[in-house]
Amino acid sequence: MSSDGVADTEHSMQINPQRAQVLAENLSNVLQRVRLIAVSKLKTANDILALHEKPNGHVDFGENYAQELTEKAGLLPRSIRWHMIGALQTNKCKPLAEQVSNLYCVSSVDSSKKADALEKGRAALAEKQDLPANLRVLVQVNTSGEPEKSGVEPDQAAELCRHVREKCPHLHLAGVMTIGAIARSQASNSAESINEDFVCLREVRDKVVQELGITREELELSMGMSSDFEAAIAQGSDEVRIGTTIFGDRPQKKDAKIKDERAEEK
Ligand SMILES: *Cc1c(COP(=O)(O)O)cnc(C)c1O
């Protein structure tokens, strides 16, 4: 106690370092239970830095375009974990995996060709620098059956997952991902309602786990965006990808800027 009777925490309280470590791990486990990817596509690097710097310290950011991700990664701290979440062209896979060493995950793998190209890029990077962690990948599943959506058909997911695990030593199969139909997410935008796309992704996960002889914990579910993340979490999502709710409406691609020039001038 200090003289005025108020507990003087800074000076009188002891923290047991072992206890502190256990608490910090528990806290981090809860916070990590659902990973939040802040989807920053078409938004400025300045916006990303604002969330990455203290006190927010957010580390997971998602981008849709390989070129934009690579440019932003070159400007921003390497403590960011980049997630490539957009439709990926096969010829962009190797350079992306090779050039962006803090690329943490590619969430949109939907062919063995793309997996092989990412593998080549990471293998090349591993030769240049010590990089112990494998690149995480998610297999994207087209759960809604819409022709314009990317992703493998639900019954082809296991084969691609097996390919990544058996043929791509520099990749780590971390889970499965879906976007889903907009109409369904609008119709089921509450924690109480059931979204068929999320039901489908869970079923795919369970089938893959069974076919590969691995545990459910080894295969995460990446589902849920601004319009449907509460429902996704209620249905077991391990990772949500949220853009608009955090950054506001996006500009058109032709108007998007990597740097906010007005902020630079100030
Ligand atoms: C753009 C995008 C998001 C984020 O969408 P919002 O509706 O802005 O939250 C999530 N996932 C993918 C694959 C995206 O392309």
The ligand as an SDF file (V2000), in Angstrom:
LIG
                    3D

 15 15  0  0  0  0  0  0  0  0999 V2000
  -12.7790  -10.1560  -50.1980 C   0  0  0  0  0  0  0  0  0  0  0  0
  -12.7700  -11.4590  -49.5250 C   0  0  0  0  0  0  0  0  0  0  0  0
  -13.1260  -11.5800  -48.1740 C   0  0  0  0  0  0  0  0  0  0  0  0
  -13.6170  -10.4190  -47.3350 C   0  0  0  0  0  0  0  0  0  0  0  0
  -14.8810  -10.0020  -47.7280 O   0  0  0  0  0  0  0  0  0  0  0  0
  -15.7390   -8.9400  -46.8840 P   0  0  0  0  0  0  0  0  0  0  0  0
  -17.1220   -9.2060  -47.3060 O   0  0  0  0  0  0  0  0  0  0  0  0
  -15.2510   -7.5870  -47.2850 O   0  0  0  0  0  0  0  0  0  0  0  0
  -15.5060   -9.2150  -45.4540 O   0  0  0  0  0  0  0  0  0  0  0  0
  -13.0430  -12.8320  -47.6010 C   0  0  0  0  0  0  0  0  0  0  0  0
  -12.6360  -13.9150  -48.2880 N   0  0  0  0  0  0  0  0  0  0  0  0
  -12.2910  -13.8390  -49.5880 C   0  0  0  0  0  0  0  0  0  0  0  0
  -11.8420  -15.0620  -50.2850 C   0  0  0  0  0  0  0  0  0  0  0  0
  -12.3490  -12.6140  -50.2450 C   0  0  0  0  0  0  0  0  0  0  0  0
  -12.0210  -12.5480  -51.5350 O   0  0  0  0  0  0  0  0  0  0  0  0
  1  2  1  0
  2  3  1  0
  2 14  2  0
  3  4  1  0
  3 10  2  0
  4  5  1  0
  5  6  1  0
  6  7  2  0
  6  8  1  0
  6  9  1  0
 10 11  1  0
 11 12  2  0
 12 13  1  0
 12 14  1  0
 14 15  1  0
M  END
$$$$
